[in-house]
Amino acid sequence: MNLFARPALFRHFHRMAWLAALMTASTIMFGSFVRLSDAGLSCPDWPTCYGRVTWPQTADEANAHVASKIRPLETHKAWREQVHRFLAGALGIEILVLALLAARRRRAGIAQIVSAAVLVALSIPLYMSGQHEAGAGVALAGVAILLFAAMRWSNEDLARVAVLTLCTVIFQALLGMWTVTLLLKPIVVMGHLLGGMLMFALLVWMAWRATHLPITLADAQRLKWMVRVGVVLLVVQVSLGGWVSANYAALACGGGDWSADNFPRCVSQWWPPHDFAEGFTLWRGIGVDYEGGVLDGASRIAIQMAHRLMAVVAGLYLLWLSWRLARTPSMRGWAAALGLLVVLQVTLGILNVKLALPLAVAVMHNGGAVALLFVLVSLLARLRAPE
């Protein structure tokens, strides 16, 4: 029975959740396009762009705002950053509606969610007036209200996961703001990517549970544990990929020439000079502009090598998991999808190196991670043991 078959208000809850999941995947992909096209700082202010709701069309329009003193206008990049913010804003509104619907039967559920939303709304003008710390504090107070509610509620009607998803989207907005104010700080950029992946996973899980299409297997619990290990390995690999991108280390081993000895070796060596300590220093203070990267070659090589080594571990495990799932006749479709996505993702990673990070291939590589996460989370949401 569908959890939200009654009342009528919830009849389309699962469709709304699926739409939100699709919007999240699209926003992640567009965000990677923005990041990889070096447009992440093309609007120096937030949430406006040179003081405009959209973006300025000419240099004179941009020069009328103080943000022009931080960075000159690049119109071909500014629209990308601001459209990404529009997509994120629309997604946030839909997730807010989902949370209100899921929590409406909870005691003071609507009031708590509305209160948190009001605090977040108040934080925006505070930030725009230059009171950055106060704005962040007010927004985090809203997040605290939601977390307190989620801790007290069960998940039998998806209220808890809906509220946690709303918490995630609010924190994502803060990370988006800090991405601009902290000048592409790598730990913030990587956190922004992981937050998007977490939001997508929560929405996919919620959509499947609201749709209510379980896969009943006798060994469901054992398979779910195997899938959980796969999720952990994938998250670690996505984190390393985000760290590679945030530190501009994708081409640390060389790229752009098929004859170059840059894969599977790195700068023609199996274990080139590297600096893991410097490469994985997470915090470097405030005020540094990280556009283009600040690390030396050895540090970037260490990051690239860590990503490659983890790709071997995660890839082999997920291929084994695909083989394990294929042993169950009803799971062969999911097994084939998982195996094909792993092979595709590895291929795209190699092409990124060999072709010097072409934008289309790099964006598809991000999309491959989203697709893998979809398969694994779908299995976690649907697998059930017989009652």
WORA-V954850 format. One record per backbone hydrogen bond with DSSP energy under -1.0 kcal/mol. NH is the residue of the N-H (numbers start at 1). CO is the residue of the C=O. Records with the same first field share a line. If there is no record, write none. Layout:
NH = CO ; CO
This chain:
5 = 2
10 = 7
11 = 8
13 = 10
16 = 12
17 = 13
18 = 14
19 = 15
20 = 16
21 = 17
22 = 18
23 = 19
24 = 20
25 = 21
26 = 22
27 = 23
28 = 24
29 = 25
30 = 26
31 = 27
32 = 28
33 = 29
34 = 30
35 = 31
36 = 32
37 = 33
38 = 35
39 = 34
42 = 39
49 = 52
52 = 49
62 = 58
63 = 59
65 = 62
68 = 65
69 = 66
70 = 67
71 = 67
77 = 74
78 = 74
79 = 75
81 = 77
82 = 78
83 = 79
84 = 80
85 = 81
86 = 82
87 = 83
88 = 84
89 = 85
90 = 86
91 = 87
92 = 88
93 = 89
94 = 90
95 = 91
96 = 92
97 = 93
98 = 94
99 = 95
100 = 96
101 = 97
102 = 98
103 = 99
106 = 103
109 = 106
112 = 108
113 = 109
114 = 110
115 = 111
116 = 112
117 = 113
118 = 114
119 = 115
120 = 116
121 = 117
122 = 118
123 = 119
126 = 122
127 = 123
128 = 124
129 = 125
130 = 127
131 = 126
132 = 130
135 = 131
136 = 132
137 = 133
138 = 134
139 = 135
140 = 136
141 = 137
142 = 138
143 = 139
144 = 140
145 = 141
146 = 142
147 = 143
148 = 144
149 = 145
150 = 146
151 = 147
152 = 148
153 = 149
158 = 155
162 = 158
163 = 159
164 = 160
165 = 161
166 = 162
167 = 163
168 = 164
169 = 165
170 = 166
171 = 167
172 = 168
173 = 169
174 = 170
175 = 171
176 = 172
177 = 173
178 = 174
179 = 175
180 = 176
181 = 177
182 = 178
183 = 180
184 = 179
189 = 185
190 = 186
191 = 187
192 = 188
193 = 189
194 = 190
195 = 191
196 = 192
197 = 193
198 = 194
199 = 195
200 = 196
201 = 197
202 = 198
203 = 199
204 = 200
205 = 201
206 = 202
207 = 203
208 = 204
209 = 205
210 = 206
211 = 207
212 = 208
215 = 382
217 = 384
220 = 217
223 = 219
224 = 220
225 = 221
226 = 222
227 = 223
228 = 224
229 = 225
230 = 226
231 = 227
232 = 228
233 = 229
234 = 230
235 = 231
236 = 232
237 = 233
238 = 234
239 = 235
240 = 236
241 = 237
242 = 238
243 = 239
244 = 240
245 = 241
246 = 242
247 = 243
248 = 245
249 = 244
252 = 249
254 = 251
256 = 353
260 = 257
262 = 260
266 = 269
267 = 253
268 = 261
269 = 266
275 = 298
279 = 275
280 = 276
281 = 278
290 = 183
293 = 290
300 = 296
301 = 297
302 = 298
303 = 299
304 = 300
305 = 301
306 = 302
307 = 303
308 = 304
309 = 305
310 = 306
311 = 307
312 = 308
313 = 309
314 = 310
315 = 311
316 = 312
317 = 313
318 = 314
319 = 315
320 = 316
321 = 317
322 = 318
323 = 319
324 = 320
325 = 321
326 = 322
328 = 325
331 = 328
332 = 329
335 = 331
336 = 332
337 = 333
338 = 334
339 = 335
340 = 336
341 = 337
342 = 338
343 = 339
344 = 340
345 = 341
346 = 342
347 = 343
348 = 344
349 = 345
350 = 346
351 = 347
352 = 348
353 = 349
354 = 350
355 = 351
357 = 352
362 = 358
363 = 359
364 = 360
365 = 361
366 = 362
367 = 363
368 = 364
369 = 365
370 = 366
371 = 367
372 = 368
373 = 369
374 = 370
375 = 371
376 = 372
377 = 373
378 = 374
379 = 375
380 = 376
381 = 377
382 = 378
383 = 379
384 = 215
